[in-house]
Structure formats: structure tokens, C-alpha cells
Amino acid sequence: MENEIIVLLPKKDVILKESIFDYLPLYENKIYVVNHVSEEEFLLMKEQINREGRLRERDPNFDFSYHLHHYLLFHHPKNAFTYVYDYDHPKKNGSYYIEDGKLFFSEMLIPFPNNGLFYNTKKDLKIYTTATFQNILKYYTQEKGKETTLQLVKKEELES
């Protein structure tokens, strides 16, 4: 299921047979959030869409059968990068981010679930994937089949 995603568009929900890594670069001009769900949760969500034509999360009275806010990625076009959230370590200082196809870490960035920009912004797209934080790290730290090191960046380096 890593090559499938569920996208909540303004008026409908769709299941797409493509990787999150192939889909996101097409929407750099949109505000989006990507949530991680387990494979079991993803199957439940697919059943909802196939049976009802949409996810039940659009109903404010629905009791969710999947993890609604297991945040993974957040992108706002006003930033030159995409935030990556380490949901297994929510108290970690700093944040990972993707810029120009590379993964970085900055101790100066606030993780996006704690960032006012995230909460005060209407999202154009909400996306669900079974890709994990570890999948994101692995994808963006590999280069043509050989491992590269994660680039740790301090604020001074960002500004120079």
C-alpha cells in the first residue's frame, strides 16, 4: 500500500495508485498536510470511500476508526521547504525538513504541529499514506542506490 494514497480534495475523496514521493512534487504550490496511517487503517479508509464515496471524517459526529492526526508532512508555498514531523518523538527540539529534494534538520525550526502557521492555515489537500517517518528518512537520504548522510544544518548555515 506504500504506492497508494488517499487524498481529500475540497469536494471528494480519492484513492490514488501512486507513491507519496511521486505525488507531492506536483503540488508545491498548494498547502497540504500528510498523515501517516497503519495498513489496517488505510484499508478501513478505502472501504469507506468505496462504499460511501467519501471518508466519514467529513461528518463532525463520526467516531474515527483511524488515527486522524498522525502528522507526517506539512507544506506551505510561502516556505521554500516541506516540514517533516518525527511523530515518534514529539518533544524533540528542532525539525526535519525537505528542501530541493534533500532532507535537513534544524534545531531552530519548531516542529509543525506546534507551529502557528500550521494551525492557522486552511489546507488545500489532506493526504493519507502508509509511508512512515522512517520511509521518509530513507527516501530522502538515499542517492542513486547508495546511502548518503543526513545533513544537519544550524540556523547560521541556513542564512548564509
C-alpha positions in Angstrom: 0.0 0.0 0.0 3.0 2.3 0.0 2.2 3.0 -3.6 -1.3 4.2 -2.8 -2.5 7.3 -1.1 -5.9 8.8 -0.1 -6.4 12.4 -1.0 -9.1 14.6 0.5 -10.0 17.2 -2.1 -12.4 20.0 -1.3 -15.5 18.1 -2.5 -14.4 14.5 -2.8 -12.0 11.8 -1.5 -10.0 9.7 -3.9 -7.7 6.7 -3.7 -4.7 7.1 -6.0 -2.4 4.3 -7.0 0.8 6.3 -6.7 3.6 6.9 -4.3 3.5 9.8 -1.9 7.0 10.6 -3.2 5.8 10.9 -6.8 2.6 12.8 -5.9 3.8 15.6 -3.7 6.2 17.4 -6.1 3.2 18.1 -8.4 1.7 20.2 -5.6 4.5 22.5 -4.4 2.1 25.5 -5.0 -0.5 24.0 -2.6 -0.9 23.9 1.1 -1.1 20.3 2.2 -0.7 18.0 5.2 0.2 14.4 5.0 -0.9 12.0 7.8 0.5 8.5 8.4 -1.9 5.7 9.0 -1.3 2.0 9.5 -2.1 -0.5 6.7 -5.2 -1.7 8.7 -6.4 1.9 9.0 -5.7 2.5 5.3 -7.9 -0.5 4.4 -10.7 0.8 6.5 -10.5 4.2 4.8 -10.5 2.6 1.4 -13.6 0.6 2.3 -15.4 3.8 3.4 -14.6 5.6 0.1 -15.6 2.5 -2.0 -18.8 2.0 0.0 -19.9 5.6 0.7 -17.9 7.7 -1.9 -16.1 9.6 0.9 -14.4 9.3 4.2 -16.6 9.6 7.3 -14.3 12.1 8.8 -16.2 14.7 6.9 -19.1 14.0 9.3 -18.4 16.0 12.5 -20.2 13.4 14.6 -18.3 10.4 13.4 -16.1 8.3 15.7 -12.9 7.7 13.8 -11.6 4.2 13.2 -8.2 5.6 12.2 -5.6 7.9 13.6 -6.8 11.3 12.3 -3.8 13.4 13.4 -0.7 11.2 13.0 1.0 14.1 11.2 4.0 13.4 8.9 4.4 16.3 6.4 3.3 19.8 6.1 3.9 22.2 3.1 3.0 25.8 2.7 4.2 27.5 -0.6 5.3 30.6 1.3 8.1 28.4 2.7 10.8 27.1 0.5 10.6 23.7 2.2 8.3 21.0 3.5 8.3 20.2 7.2 8.8 16.5 8.3 7.4 15.5 11.7 9.0 12.8 13.8 5.7 11.7 15.4 7.5 9.0 17.5 9.5 11.8 19.3 7.0 14.7 19.6 9.2 16.5 22.3 12.3 16.6 20.1 13.8 20.0 19.7 14.1 21.1 16.1 12.6 19.8 13.0 13.4 17.9 9.8 12.5 19.5 6.5 12.8 18.8 2.8 14.3 21.4 0.5 15.3 20.9 -3.1 14.8 17.1 -2.8 17.2 16.8 0.2 16.4 16.2 3.9 17.8 18.5 6.5 17.4 19.0 10.2 17.5 22.3 12.0 17.5 22.8 15.8 16.0 26.3 15.2 12.7 25.1 13.5 9.6 24.4 15.5 8.0 21.1 14.7 5.0 21.9 12.6 2.2 20.6 14.9 3.5 23.2 17.4 3.7 25.9 14.7 1.0 28.6 14.4 1.3 28.6 10.6 0.1 25.0 10.6 -3.0 25.6 12.7 -4.0 28.9 11.3 -3.9 27.9 7.7 -6.6 26.3 5.6 -5.2 23.3 3.8 -5.8 22.7 0.1 -5.1 19.0 0.4 -5.2 16.4 3.1 -3.4 13.2 2.3 -3.2 9.8 4.0 -0.3 7.4 3.4 1.1 4.2 5.0 4.6 5.7 4.5 6.3 6.2 7.8 8.7 8.8 9.2 11.4 6.1 8.7 10.4 5.7 5.0 10.7 9.5 4.5 14.2 9.5 6.1 15.3 6.6 4.0 13.9 8.0 0.7 15.5 11.4 1.1 18.9 10.2 2.4 19.5 7.8 -0.4 21.1 8.9 -3.6 21.1 6.7 -6.7 21.2 3.5 -4.6 24.0 4.5 -2.2 23.5 5.8 1.3 24.3 9.4 2.0 24.4 11.1 5.3 21.6 13.3 6.7 22.7 16.9 6.5 22.3 18.6 9.9 22.0 22.3 9.5 22.1 25.1 12.0 20.3 28.4 11.6 23.5 30.3 10.8 24.1 27.9 7.8 20.6 28.5 6.6 21.1 32.2 6.5 24.5 32.2 4.7 
